[in-house]
Amino acid sequence: MTYTKQKAEGKENVFILTFDVTTEEFQAAVNKAYERTKDKFSVQGFRKGKVPKKIIEGMYGKGVFYEDALDIIMPEYYEEALSKEAIDPIAQPEVDVTEIGDEGAKFKITVTVLKPFTPGQYTGLTLKKAEFPVTDEDVTHELKHAQEHGARLVGVDDRASQKGDTVIIDFCGSVNGVKFEGGTAQKHELELGSGAFIPGFEEQVEGMNIGDEKDINVKFPDDYGSEELKGKDAVFAVKLHEIKFKEIPALDDEFAKDVSEFDTLDEYKADIKKKLEAANVEKAKNADEKTLIDAIVKNTEVEIPEAFVEKECESLVRQFEYKLMYQGLKLKDFFAYSGQTEDDLKASYKEAAERNVKSRLVMEEIIKREDIKLDSQKLDEKFAEMAKRDKVSLEDYKAKINHREYDYFANEVLTESLYDFLFKNNKFE
Protein backbone atom coordinates (compact mmCIF):
# COMPACT_ATOMS: atom_id res chain seq x y z
CA MET A 1 0.00 0.00 0.00
CA THR A 2 1.22 3.46 -0.91
CA TYR A 3 -0.41 6.78 -0.22
CA THR A 4 0.20 10.51 -0.53
CA LYS A 5 -0.88 13.31 1.77
CA GLN A 6 -1.70 16.85 0.72
CA LYS A 7 -3.58 19.83 2.16
CA ALA A 8 -6.95 20.67 0.67
CA GLU A 9 -6.81 23.92 -1.27
CA GLY A 10 -7.42 26.91 0.99
CA LYS A 11 -7.91 24.80 4.10
CA GLU A 12 -5.04 24.41 6.52
CA ASN A 13 -6.87 21.86 8.67
CA VAL A 14 -8.14 19.55 5.90
CA PHE A 15 -5.92 16.81 4.42
CA ILE A 16 -6.48 14.53 1.45
CA LEU A 17 -4.98 11.04 1.73
CA THR A 18 -4.79 9.35 -1.70
CA PHE A 19 -4.30 5.56 -1.56
CA ASP A 20 -2.99 3.37 -4.39
CA VAL A 21 -3.82 -0.33 -3.88
CA THR A 22 -1.78 -2.71 -6.05
CA THR A 23 -3.24 -5.59 -8.06
CA GLU A 24 -1.84 -8.15 -5.60
CA GLU A 25 -3.20 -6.30 -2.54
CA PHE A 26 -6.64 -5.85 -4.09
CA GLN A 27 -6.92 -9.45 -5.25
CA ALA A 28 -5.97 -10.64 -1.75
CA ALA A 29 -8.79 -8.49 -0.35
CA VAL A 30 -11.21 -9.86 -3.00
CA ASN A 31 -10.33 -13.39 -1.92
CA LYS A 32 -10.97 -12.49 1.71
CA ALA A 33 -14.30 -10.95 0.75
CA TYR A 34 -15.24 -14.17 -1.06
CA GLU A 35 -14.39 -16.28 2.00
CA ARG A 36 -16.45 -14.01 4.25
CA THR A 37 -19.53 -13.86 2.02
CA LYS A 38 -19.64 -17.16 0.14
CA ASP A 39 -22.27 -18.58 2.52
CA LYS A 40 -24.75 -15.99 1.21
CA PHE A 41 -24.78 -17.41 -2.33
CA SER A 42 -27.04 -20.27 -3.45
CA VAL A 43 -26.37 -21.91 -6.83
CA GLN A 44 -28.08 -25.05 -8.04
CA GLY A 45 -25.70 -27.99 -8.04
CA PHE A 46 -23.54 -26.63 -5.22
CA ARG A 47 -23.90 -26.84 -1.47
CA LYS A 48 -24.31 -23.50 0.29
CA GLY A 49 -20.91 -22.02 1.01
CA LYS A 50 -19.21 -24.26 -1.56
CA VAL A 51 -19.89 -22.25 -4.72
CA PRO A 52 -16.53 -21.50 -6.44
CA LYS A 53 -15.53 -17.85 -6.68
CA LYS A 54 -15.38 -17.92 -10.49
CA ILE A 55 -18.94 -19.28 -10.70
CA ILE A 56 -20.25 -16.45 -8.48
CA GLU A 57 -18.32 -13.84 -10.51
CA GLY A 58 -19.69 -15.33 -13.71
CA MET A 59 -23.25 -15.04 -12.46
CA TYR A 60 -23.10 -11.64 -10.75
CA GLY A 61 -20.20 -9.93 -12.49
CA LYS A 62 -16.51 -9.57 -11.67
CA GLY A 63 -17.22 -6.68 -9.34
CA VAL A 64 -19.44 -8.69 -7.02
CA PHE A 65 -16.76 -8.72 -4.27
CA TYR A 66 -15.25 -5.28 -4.91
CA GLU A 67 -17.29 -3.38 -2.32
CA ASP A 68 -16.59 -5.94 0.41
CA ALA A 69 -12.91 -5.94 -0.57
CA LEU A 70 -12.77 -2.17 -0.11
CA ASP A 71 -14.49 -2.55 3.27
CA ILE A 72 -11.59 -4.81 4.25
CA ILE A 73 -8.84 -2.61 2.84
CA MET A 74 -9.99 0.91 3.72
CA PRO A 75 -10.08 0.77 7.55
CA GLU A 76 -6.70 -0.96 7.72
CA TYR A 77 -4.94 1.43 5.33
CA TYR A 78 -6.68 4.49 6.77
CA GLU A 79 -5.69 3.70 10.37
CA GLU A 80 -2.11 2.96 9.30
CA ALA A 81 -1.85 6.32 7.52
CA LEU A 82 -3.36 8.21 10.48
CA SER A 83 -0.82 6.60 12.79
CA LYS A 84 2.15 7.37 10.51
CA GLU A 85 1.08 10.98 9.95
CA ALA A 86 -0.03 11.57 13.57
CA ILE A 87 -3.41 12.79 12.32
CA ASP A 88 -6.29 13.06 14.79
CA PRO A 89 -9.58 13.49 12.87
CA ILE A 90 -12.37 15.56 14.43
CA ALA A 91 -15.18 14.28 12.19
CA GLN A 92 -16.14 11.40 9.94
CA PRO A 93 -13.90 11.38 6.84
CA GLU A 94 -15.16 11.74 3.27
CA VAL A 95 -14.35 8.82 0.94
CA ASP A 96 -14.09 8.96 -2.85
CA VAL A 97 -13.25 5.81 -4.85
CA THR A 98 -11.63 6.97 -8.09
CA GLU A 99 -10.57 3.65 -9.63
CA ILE A 100 -11.44 0.01 -9.00
CA GLY A 101 -10.91 -3.18 -10.98
CA ASP A 102 -8.81 -6.32 -11.33
CA GLU A 103 -5.74 -4.12 -11.66
CA GLY A 104 -6.24 -2.63 -8.20
CA ALA A 105 -7.96 0.39 -6.68
CA LYS A 106 -7.45 4.04 -5.89
CA PHE A 107 -9.40 6.05 -3.34
CA LYS A 108 -9.16 9.36 -1.56
CA ILE A 109 -10.03 10.03 2.07
CA THR A 110 -10.52 13.65 3.14
CA VAL A 111 -9.74 14.20 6.80
CA THR A 112 -10.56 17.26 8.90
CA VAL A 113 -8.42 18.02 11.95
CA LEU A 114 -8.52 20.73 14.58
CA LYS A 115 -7.25 24.07 13.33
CA PRO A 116 -3.89 24.93 14.94
CA PHE A 117 -4.19 27.47 17.76
CA THR A 118 -2.05 29.04 20.46
CA PRO A 119 -3.31 28.96 24.06
CA GLY A 120 -3.61 32.28 25.85
CA GLN A 121 -1.05 33.14 28.52
CA TYR A 122 -0.88 30.19 30.88
CA THR A 123 2.13 31.01 33.06
CA GLY A 124 2.96 34.10 35.13
CA LEU A 125 -0.69 34.85 35.97
CA THR A 126 -1.75 36.34 39.31
CA LEU A 127 -5.22 35.26 40.36
CA LYS A 128 -7.46 35.55 43.40
CA LYS A 129 -7.43 32.53 45.69
CA ALA A 130 -10.78 31.02 46.65
CA GLU A 131 -11.53 30.78 50.37
CA PHE A 132 -14.47 29.06 52.02
CA PRO A 133 -14.23 29.55 55.80
CA VAL A 134 -16.47 27.40 57.99
CA THR A 135 -18.90 29.46 60.09
CA ASP A 136 -20.96 28.63 63.16
CA GLU A 137 -24.01 28.78 60.89
CA ASP A 138 -22.51 26.03 58.72
CA VAL A 139 -22.08 23.78 61.77
CA THR A 140 -25.62 24.57 62.93
CA HIS A 141 -26.94 23.71 59.47
CA GLU A 142 -25.27 20.28 59.62
CA LEU A 143 -26.64 19.71 63.12
CA LYS A 144 -30.15 20.46 61.90
CA HIS A 145 -29.69 17.90 59.15
CA ALA A 146 -28.64 15.35 61.75
CA GLN A 147 -31.68 16.27 63.84
CA GLU A 148 -33.99 15.83 60.86
CA HIS A 149 -32.39 12.48 60.09
CA GLY A 150 -32.87 11.40 63.70
CA ALA A 151 -36.47 12.62 63.89
CA ARG A 152 -39.31 10.14 64.33
CA LEU A 153 -42.96 10.29 63.40
CA VAL A 154 -45.30 10.22 66.40
CA GLY A 155 -49.03 9.60 66.01
CA VAL A 156 -51.54 12.13 67.40
CA ASP A 157 -55.29 11.77 67.81
CA ASP A 158 -56.30 14.85 69.84
CA ARG A 159 -56.10 17.54 67.16
CA ALA A 160 -56.68 18.29 63.52
CA SER A 161 -53.96 17.92 60.88
CA GLN A 162 -51.70 20.91 60.20
CA LYS A 163 -48.86 21.95 57.92
CA GLY A 164 -45.77 19.86 58.56
CA ASP A 165 -47.75 16.79 59.65
CA THR A 166 -47.60 13.49 57.80
CA VAL A 167 -51.07 12.10 57.15
CA ILE A 168 -52.27 8.69 55.97
CA ILE A 169 -55.15 9.10 53.52
CA ASP A 170 -57.29 7.34 50.95
CA PHE A 171 -58.18 9.38 47.90
CA CYS A 172 -60.13 8.89 44.69
CA GLY A 173 -60.01 11.55 41.98
CA SER A 174 -62.52 12.20 39.20
CA VAL A 175 -63.13 14.71 36.42
CA ASN A 176 -66.78 15.34 35.53
CA GLY A 177 -67.67 12.33 37.67
CA VAL A 178 -65.32 9.97 35.80
CA LYS A 179 -62.34 8.43 37.62
CA PHE A 180 -58.99 8.86 35.90
CA GLU A 181 -55.91 6.64 35.79
CA GLY A 182 -53.51 7.17 38.68
CA GLY A 183 -56.03 9.18 40.69
CA THR A 184 -56.83 6.57 43.33
CA ALA A 185 -54.78 5.28 46.29
CA GLN A 186 -55.29 3.74 49.72
CA LYS A 187 -53.29 4.44 52.89
CA HIS A 188 -51.12 6.97 51.04
CA GLU A 189 -48.53 8.82 53.14
CA LEU A 190 -48.40 12.57 52.51
CA GLU A 191 -46.43 15.34 54.22
CA LEU A 192 -48.60 18.45 54.30
CA GLY A 193 -46.75 21.44 52.90
CA SER A 194 -44.37 19.33 50.80
CA GLY A 195 -45.97 20.40 47.51
CA ALA A 196 -46.11 16.78 46.36
CA PHE A 197 -49.74 17.07 45.22
CA ILE A 198 -51.64 19.40 42.90
CA PRO A 199 -51.70 23.01 44.17
CA GLY A 200 -54.52 23.47 46.67
CA PHE A 201 -54.85 19.79 47.62
CA GLU A 202 -52.63 19.70 50.71
CA GLU A 203 -54.00 22.99 52.05
CA GLN A 204 -57.51 21.51 52.04
CA VAL A 205 -56.38 18.40 53.93
CA GLU A 206 -55.08 20.67 56.69
CA GLY A 207 -57.73 20.89 59.43
CA MET A 208 -59.14 17.40 58.88
CA ASN A 209 -59.41 15.05 61.86
CA ILE A 210 -58.89 11.31 62.00
CA GLY A 211 -61.88 9.59 60.39
CA ASP A 212 -62.99 12.68 58.48
CA GLU A 213 -64.11 12.31 54.87
CA LYS A 214 -64.08 15.28 52.53
CA ASP A 215 -64.38 16.20 48.85
CA ILE A 216 -61.46 18.35 47.77
CA ASN A 217 -61.84 20.54 44.70
CA VAL A 218 -58.72 21.38 42.70
CA LYS A 219 -57.71 22.37 39.19
CA PHE A 220 -54.91 20.66 37.30
CA PRO A 221 -52.24 23.13 36.11
CA ASP A 222 -52.35 24.16 32.44
CA ASP A 223 -48.85 22.72 31.97
CA TYR A 224 -49.65 19.39 33.68
CA GLY A 225 -47.95 16.37 32.11
CA SER A 226 -51.15 14.55 31.11
CA GLU A 227 -52.98 15.96 28.08
CA GLU A 228 -56.27 14.50 29.39
CA LEU A 229 -55.99 16.33 32.73
CA LYS A 230 -54.18 19.62 32.10
CA GLY A 231 -56.37 22.60 33.01
CA LYS A 232 -59.26 20.38 34.15
CA ASP A 233 -61.29 20.80 37.36
CA ALA A 234 -61.17 17.68 39.53
CA VAL A 235 -62.73 16.37 42.73
CA PHE A 236 -60.84 14.11 45.15
CA ALA A 237 -62.82 12.13 47.72
CA VAL A 238 -60.46 11.94 50.71
CA LYS A 239 -60.59 9.97 53.95
CA LEU A 240 -57.99 10.66 56.68
CA HIS A 241 -56.81 7.65 58.73
CA GLU A 242 -53.79 8.85 60.71
CA ILE A 243 -52.00 12.05 61.70
CA LYS A 244 -48.30 12.01 62.62
CA PHE A 245 -45.95 14.81 63.57
CA LYS A 246 -42.19 14.90 63.36
CA GLU A 247 -40.54 14.76 66.79
CA ILE A 248 -37.13 16.41 66.59
CA PRO A 249 -34.53 15.20 69.13
CA ALA A 250 -32.99 17.78 71.46
CA LEU A 251 -29.44 18.98 70.80
CA ASP A 252 -27.61 17.64 73.83
CA ASP A 253 -24.95 15.15 74.83
CA GLU A 254 -27.39 12.23 74.53
CA PHE A 255 -28.10 13.23 70.95
CA ALA A 256 -24.37 13.31 70.21
CA LYS A 257 -23.97 9.80 71.65
CA ASP A 258 -26.87 8.51 69.51
CA VAL A 259 -25.63 9.88 66.17
CA SER A 260 -21.82 9.80 66.55
CA GLU A 261 -18.91 8.18 68.32
CA PHE A 262 -18.57 11.18 70.66
CA ASP A 263 -19.77 11.53 74.25
CA THR A 264 -20.52 15.24 74.20
CA LEU A 265 -22.24 17.68 71.86
CA ASP A 266 -19.17 19.94 71.88
CA GLU A 267 -16.96 17.10 70.63
CA TYR A 268 -19.49 16.25 67.94
CA LYS A 269 -19.68 19.89 66.80
CA ALA A 270 -15.87 20.11 66.69
CA ASP A 271 -15.77 17.01 64.47
CA ILE A 272 -18.42 18.47 62.14
CA LYS A 273 -16.36 21.64 61.80
CA LYS A 274 -13.20 19.66 61.08
CA LYS A 275 -14.92 17.67 58.32
CA LEU A 276 -16.45 20.81 56.80
CA GLU A 277 -13.02 22.50 56.76
CA ALA A 278 -11.50 19.49 54.95
CA ALA A 279 -14.35 19.55 52.40
CA ASN A 280 -13.90 23.30 51.91
CA VAL A 281 -10.18 22.89 51.24
CA GLU A 282 -11.07 20.57 48.34
CA LYS A 283 -13.84 22.95 47.26
CA ALA A 284 -11.36 25.86 47.19
CA LYS A 285 -8.85 23.78 45.20
CA ASN A 286 -11.52 22.97 42.60
CA ALA A 287 -12.52 26.65 42.45
CA ASP A 288 -8.89 27.70 41.91
CA GLU A 289 -8.52 25.17 39.11
CA LYS A 290 -11.61 26.56 37.41
CA THR A 291 -10.42 30.15 37.87
CA LEU A 292 -7.07 29.27 36.30
CA ILE A 293 -8.51 27.44 33.28
CA ASP A 294 -11.16 30.14 32.74
CA ALA A 295 -8.45 32.83 32.71
CA ILE A 296 -6.44 30.93 30.08
CA VAL A 297 -9.48 30.07 27.97
CA LYS A 298 -10.74 33.66 28.04
CA ASN A 299 -7.62 34.82 26.19
CA THR A 300 -7.53 31.92 23.70
CA GLU A 301 -8.88 32.05 20.17
CA VAL A 302 -9.82 28.58 18.92
CA GLU A 303 -12.34 27.37 16.37
CA ILE A 304 -14.52 24.81 18.13
CA PRO A 305 -15.68 21.92 15.89
CA GLU A 306 -19.48 21.65 15.89
CA ALA A 307 -19.21 17.86 16.11
CA PHE A 308 -17.41 18.24 19.45
CA VAL A 309 -20.11 20.57 20.78
CA GLU A 310 -22.89 18.21 19.65
CA LYS A 311 -21.21 15.26 21.36
CA GLU A 312 -20.74 17.25 24.58
CA CYS A 313 -24.40 18.33 24.52
CA GLU A 314 -25.40 14.68 24.27
CA SER A 315 -23.10 13.86 27.19
CA LEU A 316 -24.69 16.60 29.33
CA VAL A 317 -28.17 15.30 28.48
CA ARG A 318 -27.12 11.80 29.56
CA GLN A 319 -25.73 13.18 32.84
CA PHE A 320 -29.05 14.94 33.44
CA GLU A 321 -30.87 11.68 32.70
CA TYR A 322 -28.76 9.84 35.30
CA LYS A 323 -29.58 12.50 37.91
CA LEU A 324 -33.27 12.03 37.20
CA MET A 325 -32.88 8.26 37.56
CA TYR A 326 -31.39 8.72 41.05
CA GLN A 327 -34.56 10.68 41.90
CA GLY A 328 -36.74 7.88 40.57
CA LEU A 329 -37.72 9.78 37.42
CA LYS A 330 -37.36 9.13 33.70
CA LEU A 331 -36.30 11.55 30.99
CA LYS A 332 -39.55 11.02 29.08
CA ASP A 333 -41.48 12.03 32.23
CA PHE A 334 -39.41 15.21 32.48
CA PHE A 335 -40.24 16.04 28.86
CA ALA A 336 -43.93 15.42 29.55
CA TYR A 337 -43.97 17.67 32.62
CA SER A 338 -41.81 20.45 31.20
CA GLY A 339 -43.15 20.45 27.65
CA GLN A 340 -39.56 20.34 26.35
CA THR A 341 -38.07 18.03 23.73
CA GLU A 342 -34.61 16.47 23.71
CA ASP A 343 -33.56 19.07 21.11
CA ASP A 344 -34.73 21.83 23.48
CA LEU A 345 -32.69 20.32 26.31
CA LYS A 346 -29.60 20.03 24.08
CA ALA A 347 -30.01 23.66 23.02
CA SER A 348 -30.12 24.75 26.67
CA TYR A 349 -26.77 22.99 27.22
CA LYS A 350 -25.04 24.41 24.13
CA GLU A 351 -23.28 27.31 25.87
CA ALA A 352 -21.99 25.04 28.65
CA ALA A 353 -20.94 22.45 26.05
CA GLU A 354 -18.95 25.04 24.07
CA ARG A 355 -17.24 26.18 27.27
CA ASN A 356 -16.39 22.59 28.27
CA VAL A 357 -15.03 21.72 24.83
CA LYS A 358 -12.91 24.88 24.61
CA SER A 359 -11.48 24.26 28.09
CA ARG A 360 -10.63 20.67 27.20
CA LEU A 361 -8.94 21.65 23.92
CA VAL A 362 -6.85 24.31 25.66
CA MET A 363 -5.80 21.87 28.39
CA GLU A 364 -4.82 19.24 25.83
CA GLU A 365 -2.78 21.79 23.88
CA ILE A 366 -0.86 22.88 27.00
CA ILE A 367 -0.13 19.23 27.80
CA LYS A 368 1.35 18.82 24.30
CA ARG A 369 3.35 22.05 24.41
CA GLU A 370 4.83 21.32 27.84
CA ASP A 371 5.33 17.63 27.05
CA ILE A 372 3.52 16.56 30.22
CA LYS A 373 3.72 12.77 30.44
CA LEU A 374 1.46 10.25 32.13
CA ASP A 375 2.88 9.39 35.56
CA SER A 376 2.58 5.59 35.68
CA GLN A 377 3.34 5.50 39.42
CA LYS A 378 0.43 7.84 40.20
CA LEU A 379 -1.78 5.80 37.88
CA ASP A 380 -0.91 2.65 39.82
CA GLU A 381 -1.75 4.50 43.04
CA LYS A 382 -5.21 5.24 41.59
CA PHE A 383 -5.64 1.60 40.67
CA ALA A 384 -4.50 0.59 44.17
CA GLU A 385 -7.23 2.78 45.68
CA MET A 386 -9.84 1.11 43.50
CA ALA A 387 -8.46 -2.35 44.26
CA LYS A 388 -8.68 -1.63 47.99
CA ARG A 389 -12.26 -0.46 47.57
CA ASP A 390 -13.15 -3.66 45.68
CA LYS A 391 -11.15 -5.79 48.15
CA VAL A 392 -8.97 -7.36 45.46
CA SER A 393 -5.26 -7.29 44.73
CA LEU A 394 -3.80 -4.59 42.51
CA GLU A 395 -2.83 -7.23 39.94
CA ASP A 396 -6.35 -8.66 39.82
CA TYR A 397 -7.87 -5.20 39.49
CA LYS A 398 -5.57 -4.22 36.62
CA ALA A 399 -6.24 -7.56 34.90
CA LYS A 400 -10.02 -6.99 34.79
CA ILE A 401 -10.02 -3.26 33.92
CA ASN A 402 -11.27 -2.41 30.42
CA HIS A 403 -9.77 0.20 28.09
CA ARG A 404 -12.45 2.81 28.88
CA GLU A 405 -11.79 2.59 32.62
CA TYR A 406 -8.05 2.73 31.95
CA ASP A 407 -8.45 5.83 29.76
CA TYR A 408 -10.63 7.50 32.40
CA PHE A 409 -8.07 7.08 35.19
CA ALA A 410 -5.15 7.87 32.88
CA ASN A 411 -6.83 11.13 31.86
CA GLU A 412 -7.49 11.94 35.52
CA VAL A 413 -3.80 11.46 36.42
CA LEU A 414 -2.64 13.44 33.37
CA THR A 415 -5.00 16.29 34.29
CA GLU A 416 -3.65 16.31 37.86
CA SER A 417 -0.12 16.62 36.43
CA LEU A 418 -1.27 19.52 34.26
CA TYR A 419 -2.68 21.34 37.30
CA ASP A 420 0.56 20.66 39.22
CA PHE A 421 2.42 22.42 36.40
CA LEU A 422 -0.03 25.33 36.23
CA PHE A 423 -0.08 25.93 39.99
CA LYS A 424 3.73 25.94 40.08
CA ASN A 425 3.88 28.53 37.30
CA ASN A 426 1.09 30.87 38.41
CA LYS A 427 0.34 32.76 41.60
CA PHE A 428 -2.77 32.86 43.79
CA GLU A 429 -3.20 35.66 46.31
Secondary structure, 3 states (H helix, E strand, C coil): CEEEEEECCCCCCEEEEEEEECHHHHHHHHHHHHHHHHHHCCCCCCCCCCCCHHHHHHHHCHHHHHHHHHHHHHHHHHHHHHHHHCCCECCCCEEEEEEEECCEEEEEEEEEECCCCCCCCCCCCEECCCCCCCCHHHHHHHHHHHHHHHCEEEEECCCCCCCCCEEEEEEEEEECCEEEEEEEEEEEEEECCCCCCCCCHHHHHCCCCCCCEEEEEEECCCCCCCCCCCCCEEEEEEEEEEEEEEECCCCCHHHHHHHCCCCCHHHHHHHHHHHHHHHHHHHHHHHHHHHHHHHHHHCCCCCCCHHHHHHHHHHHHHHHHHHHHHCCCCHHHHHHHHCCCHHHHHHHHHHHHHHHHHHHHHHHHHHHHCCCCCCHHHHHHHHHHHHHHHCCCHHHHHHHCCHHHHHHHHHHHHHHHHHHHHHHCCEEC
